[in-house]
Amino acid sequence: MNKKVTIIGAGNVGATVAEVTARKNIVDEVVLIDIKPNFAEGKALDIWESSHINYFDTKVKGYTDDYSKTADSDVVVITSGVPRKPGMSRDDLIGINAKIMKDVSQKAYEYSPNAKFIIVANPLDVMTYTAYLATGLPRTKVFGMAGVLDTARFEAFIAEALNVSPKDVNAMLLGGHGDTMVPLPRLTSVSGIPLPELMDAETIHKLVERTKKGGGEIVKLLGTSAWYAPGAAAAEMVEAVILNSHRVFPVCVMLDGEYGQHNVALGVPVKLGYNGIEEIIDLKLQEDEMKLMEISANHVKSVMKVLDDLKLF
């Protein structure tokens, strides 16, 4: 049985998801879709021309707004959206990107009703909520990427600070994507050694704060959003689903009682397999951690209310 992955949005992040997924050689076909004429076609051709050099067989194809070519995808990754521009309010950004998300997710669902949807577009939490509403799929089939990226950044900063391999660092974060994320240093380790055993509280706090502002740090340096790490993070989730590997990742999912939260899209640890989210892991948090989780949830709910007020559904 052929395996197929569709990436909607052929910009920097989408193209990186396509390239990393193709190099993993885990699917037969990667399809790139973009509204800009010939853009996805060009990106796909460029990636495919690297197939011999990078030693993969995955076919990579691009199409301009032709969703029929996405039919029967196992996974759909959505990166579509516009960045926030000067003078644009948060509400303006949500309004524009929610309309885009509703449109593309419904088109993709029409041709791939059995697909698992991985949302990468920002603002991540509310865009996950939008796709969940637009497709009508169960929450186990529509989830957001942010936690995998945030933990990767935290792990990279820890590895640098300790001068150890990033491969040996395992971090855990919860909550929303951005300043209200909830890193859990006590559940973060280096080869099984708890992080507080290896560095002092002040150093941990600095790394946590840097992680919260990780995206902003890239924007200040480049003048645009990151794409290598976000693209690789989404591709890692694609791999977990396609290979049915039961990986445990923090991802954004609609909660229904877990962590005392209802009807909010929030980052929590889950087990990922071919059917999507197989299990939501409800950690026993300490009192201070639960307070931070509540703050994060309330922030995300305020953003989700903006979408509800738009009455798109």
C-alpha positions as CSV (number, residue, x, y, z in Angstrom):
1,M,0.0,0.0,0.0
2,N,1.4,3.4,-1.1
3,K,2.1,5.9,1.6
4,K,1.5,9.6,0.8
5,V,2.0,12.9,2.6
6,T,0.7,16.3,1.5
7,I,2.1,19.6,2.6
8,I,-0.1,22.6,2.1
9,G,2.0,25.8,1.8
10,A,5.3,25.6,-0.1
11,G,7.1,28.4,1.7
12,N,10.2,27.9,3.8
13,V,8.6,25.7,6.5
14,G,6.5,23.7,4.1
15,A,9.4,23.0,1.7
16,T,11.6,22.0,4.6
17,V,8.9,19.5,5.8
18,A,8.8,18.1,2.3
19,E,12.6,17.8,1.9
20,V,13.2,16.3,5.4
21,T,10.3,13.8,4.9
22,A,11.5,12.8,1.4
23,R,15.0,12.2,2.8
24,K,13.6,9.9,5.5
25,N,12.5,7.6,2.6
26,I,9.4,6.5,4.6
27,V,6.7,7.4,2.0
28,D,6.2,6.8,-1.7
29,E,5.1,10.3,-2.5
30,V,5.2,13.8,-1.0
31,V,2.9,16.4,-2.6
32,L,3.4,20.1,-2.2
33,I,0.4,22.5,-2.7
34,D,0.6,26.3,-2.9
35,I,-1.8,29.0,-4.2
36,K,1.1,30.9,-5.9
37,P,1.4,29.7,-9.5
38,N,4.4,27.4,-10.2
39,F,5.8,27.9,-6.7
40,A,5.1,24.4,-5.3
41,E,6.1,22.9,-8.7
42,G,9.5,24.6,-8.5
43,K,10.2,23.7,-4.9
44,A,9.2,20.1,-5.5
45,L,11.4,19.8,-8.6
46,D,14.4,21.2,-6.7
47,I,13.9,18.7,-3.9
48,W,13.4,15.8,-6.4
49,E,16.6,16.7,-8.2
50,S,18.5,16.1,-5.0
51,S,17.2,12.5,-4.7
52,H,20.3,10.8,-6.1
53,I,22.6,13.0,-3.9
54,N,20.6,12.4,-0.8
55,Y,19.8,8.8,-1.7
56,F,16.0,8.7,-1.5
57,D,13.3,7.3,-3.7
58,T,10.3,9.3,-2.5
59,K,8.6,11.1,-5.4
60,V,8.2,14.8,-4.7
61,K,5.5,16.6,-6.7
62,G,4.1,20.2,-6.6
63,Y,0.8,21.6,-7.8
64,T,-0.9,25.0,-7.8
65,D,-4.1,24.8,-5.8
66,D,-5.1,21.4,-7.2
67,Y,-6.3,19.5,-4.2
68,S,-7.4,16.5,-6.3
69,K,-3.7,15.6,-6.5
70,T,-3.7,15.2,-2.7
71,A,-6.3,12.4,-2.7
72,D,-5.8,9.5,-0.3
73,S,-3.0,11.2,1.7
74,D,-2.1,9.4,5.0
75,V,-0.9,12.7,6.5
76,V,-1.7,16.3,5.7
77,V,0.6,19.0,7.1
78,I,-0.7,22.6,6.9
79,T,1.8,25.4,7.0
80,S,-0.4,28.0,5.1
81,G,-0.8,31.5,6.5
82,V,0.5,35.0,6.5
83,P,3.0,36.5,9.0
84,R,2.0,39.4,11.2
85,K,2.9,42.7,9.5
86,P,3.5,46.1,11.0
87,G,0.2,47.7,12.1
88,M,-1.6,44.4,12.1
89,S,-3.4,43.5,15.3
90,R,-3.5,39.9,16.7
91,D,-7.2,39.8,15.9
92,D,-6.4,40.8,12.3
93,L,-3.9,38.0,12.0
94,I,-6.2,35.4,13.5
95,G,-9.0,36.5,11.1
96,I,-6.9,36.2,8.0
97,N,-5.2,32.9,8.9
98,A,-8.3,31.3,10.3
99,K,-10.1,31.9,6.9
100,I,-7.1,30.3,5.1
101,M,-7.0,27.4,7.5
102,K,-10.7,26.7,7.2
103,D,-10.4,26.8,3.4
104,V,-7.4,24.6,2.9
105,S,-8.2,22.1,5.6
106,Q,-11.7,21.5,4.2
107,K,-10.3,21.1,0.7
108,A,-7.8,18.6,1.9
109,Y,-10.3,16.7,4.0
110,E,-12.6,16.4,1.0
111,Y,-10.0,14.3,-0.8
112,S,-8.4,12.6,2.2
113,P,-11.0,12.1,4.9
114,N,-8.9,9.4,6.6
115,A,-5.8,11.5,6.9
116,K,-4.2,12.7,10.1
117,F,-3.8,16.5,10.0
118,I,-0.7,18.1,11.5
119,I,-1.0,21.9,12.0
120,V,2.0,24.1,11.8
121,A,0.5,27.5,10.9
122,N,0.4,30.3,13.5
123,P,-1.0,31.3,15.9
124,L,-0.6,27.5,16.4
125,D,-3.1,26.8,19.2
126,V,-6.0,28.6,17.6
127,M,-5.1,27.3,14.1
128,T,-5.3,23.7,15.5
129,Y,-8.7,24.6,16.9
130,T,-9.8,26.0,13.5
131,A,-8.7,22.9,11.6
132,Y,-10.5,20.7,14.2
133,L,-13.7,22.6,13.7
134,A,-13.3,22.8,9.9
135,T,-12.7,19.1,9.3
136,G,-15.1,17.7,11.9
137,L,-12.5,15.1,12.6
138,P,-12.0,13.6,16.1
139,R,-9.3,15.4,18.2
140,T,-7.0,12.4,17.8
141,K,-6.7,13.1,14.0
142,V,-6.0,16.9,14.2
143,F,-3.1,18.2,16.2
144,G,-0.5,20.9,16.3
145,M,3.3,20.8,16.0
146,A,4.6,23.4,18.5
147,G,5.7,21.2,21.5
148,V,8.1,19.1,19.4
149,L,9.7,22.4,18.2
150,D,9.8,23.9,21.6
151,T,11.4,20.9,23.3
152,A,13.9,20.7,20.5
153,R,15.0,24.3,21.2
154,F,15.1,23.6,24.9
155,E,17.2,20.5,24.3
156,A,19.6,22.4,22.0
157,F,20.1,25.1,24.6
158,I,20.7,22.6,27.4
159,A,23.2,20.6,25.3
160,E,25.1,23.8,24.5
161,A,25.2,24.9,28.1
162,L,26.4,21.5,29.4
163,N,28.6,20.8,26.4
164,V,26.9,17.4,25.8
165,S,25.3,15.8,22.8
166,P,21.7,17.0,22.0
167,K,21.0,13.3,21.4
168,D,21.2,12.6,25.2
169,V,18.9,15.4,26.2
170,N,15.2,14.7,26.7
171,A,13.0,17.7,27.6
172,M,9.3,18.1,28.5
173,L,7.1,21.2,28.0
174,L,3.4,21.7,28.2
175,G,1.0,24.6,27.4
176,G,0.7,27.1,24.7
177,H,3.2,27.9,22.0
178,G,5.1,31.1,23.1
179,D,5.6,33.0,26.3
180,T,3.0,30.9,28.2
181,M,4.6,27.5,27.5
182,V,5.3,25.5,30.6
183,P,8.7,23.8,30.6
184,L,9.2,21.1,33.2
185,P,12.9,20.9,34.3
186,R,12.2,18.2,36.8
187,L,11.0,16.0,34.0
188,T,13.9,17.0,31.7
189,S,17.0,14.8,31.8
190,V,20.4,14.1,30.2
191,S,20.9,10.4,29.7
192,G,18.4,9.8,32.6
193,I,20.1,12.3,34.9
194,P,17.5,15.0,36.0
195,L,18.4,18.4,34.8
196,P,18.5,20.0,38.3
197,E,21.3,17.6,39.2
198,L,23.4,19.1,36.4
199,M,22.8,22.8,36.5
200,D,21.6,25.4,39.0
201,A,18.2,26.9,39.1
202,E,19.3,30.3,37.8
203,T,20.8,28.7,34.7
204,I,17.7,26.6,34.1
205,H,15.6,29.7,34.4
206,K,17.7,31.5,31.7
207,L,17.4,28.6,29.4
208,V,13.6,28.4,30.0
209,E,13.2,32.1,29.2
210,R,15.3,31.7,26.0
211,T,13.1,28.8,24.9
212,K,10.0,30.8,25.4
213,K,11.4,33.5,23.1
214,G,13.1,31.0,20.8
215,G,11.0,32.0,17.7
216,G,11.5,35.7,18.4
217,E,15.3,35.3,18.7
218,I,15.3,33.9,15.1
219,V,13.1,36.7,13.8
220,K,15.5,39.3,15.2
221,L,18.5,37.6,13.6
222,L,16.9,36.8,10.2
223,G,14.1,39.3,9.9
224,T,11.7,36.4,9.3
225,S,10.4,33.3,11.1
226,A,12.5,30.1,11.5
227,W,12.0,27.2,9.1
228,Y,14.7,24.5,9.5
229,A,13.7,23.5,13.1
230,P,10.0,23.9,12.6
231,G,10.1,21.9,9.3
232,A,12.2,19.1,10.9
233,A,9.9,19.0,13.9
234,A,6.8,18.5,11.7
235,A,8.6,15.9,9.7
236,E,9.5,14.0,12.9
237,M,5.8,13.9,13.7
238,V,5.0,12.7,10.1
239,E,7.5,9.9,10.6
240,A,5.9,8.8,13.9
241,V,2.5,8.5,12.2
242,I,3.7,6.8,9.0
243,L,5.8,4.3,10.8
244,N,3.3,3.7,13.6
245,S,6.2,4.1,16.0
246,H,4.2,5.1,19.1
247,R,6.6,8.0,19.8
248,V,5.8,10.2,22.8
249,F,5.8,13.9,21.9
250,P,4.2,17.1,23.4
251,V,1.7,18.2,20.8
252,C,-1.2,20.7,20.7
253,V,-4.6,18.8,21.0
254,M,-8.1,19.7,22.1
255,L,-8.4,18.7,25.8
256,D,-11.5,17.1,27.3
257,G,-10.8,17.0,31.0
258,E,-7.1,16.3,30.9
259,Y,-5.2,18.7,33.2
260,G,-8.5,20.0,34.4
261,Q,-9.1,21.7,31.0
262,H,-12.0,21.5,28.6
263,N,-12.5,22.7,25.0
264,V,-9.0,24.3,24.6
265,A,-6.2,23.4,22.3
266,L,-3.1,23.0,24.4
267,G,0.3,21.3,24.3
268,V,0.5,18.0,26.3
269,P,2.4,14.8,25.9
270,V,0.8,12.2,23.7
271,K,1.6,8.9,22.0
272,L,1.6,9.1,18.2
273,G,1.0,6.2,15.8
274,Y,-0.6,5.6,12.5
275,N,-4.1,6.4,13.7
276,G,-2.9,9.7,15.1
277,I,-3.0,10.3,18.9
278,E,-3.3,6.9,20.6
279,E,-3.1,8.3,24.1
280,I,-3.1,11.6,25.9
281,I,-0.7,11.4,28.9
282,D,-2.2,13.2,31.9
283,L,0.9,14.0,34.0
284,K,0.6,14.5,37.8
285,L,1.7,18.1,38.0
286,Q,2.9,19.9,41.1
287,E,0.9,22.8,42.4
288,D,3.1,25.5,40.9
289,E,3.1,23.7,37.5
290,M,-0.7,23.4,37.5
291,K,-0.9,27.2,38.1
292,L,1.3,27.8,35.1
293,M,-0.8,25.4,33.0
294,E,-3.9,27.3,34.0
295,I,-2.4,30.6,33.0
296,S,-1.3,29.1,29.7
297,A,-4.8,27.6,29.1
298,N,-6.5,30.9,29.9
299,H,-4.3,32.8,27.4
300,V,-5.1,30.3,24.7
301,K,-8.8,30.4,25.5
302,S,-8.7,34.2,25.0
303,V,-7.1,33.8,21.6
304,M,-9.7,31.1,20.7
305,K,-12.5,33.5,21.7
306,V,-11.3,35.8,18.9
307,L,-12.0,33.0,16.5
308,D,-15.4,32.3,18.0
309,D,-16.3,35.9,17.7
310,L,-15.5,35.8,14.0
311,K,-18.4,33.3,13.6
312,L,-16.6,31.3,10.8
313,F,-18.4,28.2,12.0
